[in-house]
Amino acid sequence: MKTLGIVLIVIGVIMALTKGFSFVTEKEVADIGPLEINKKENKSVGWPTYAGVGVALVGVVLVVSSRKR
């Protein structure tokens, strides 16, 4: 549980410092013989800052509770 707690702390800090990330997907619109039409779409994934703080706090609780045993 201690390892999981440390991983959650690291992920939580990264989530708190960044607001999210974006990526590009390519989608095939039409394929007519040798002609191919593709569309690029920008997608983004975002989360609030307090979600990262919450994940980090859960990690701290796991680390502290594993030391008491």
Secondary structure, 3 states (H helix, E strand, C coil): CHHHHHHHHHHHHHHHHCCEEEEEEEEEEEEECCEEEEEEEEEEEECCHHHHHHHHHHHHHHHHHHHHC
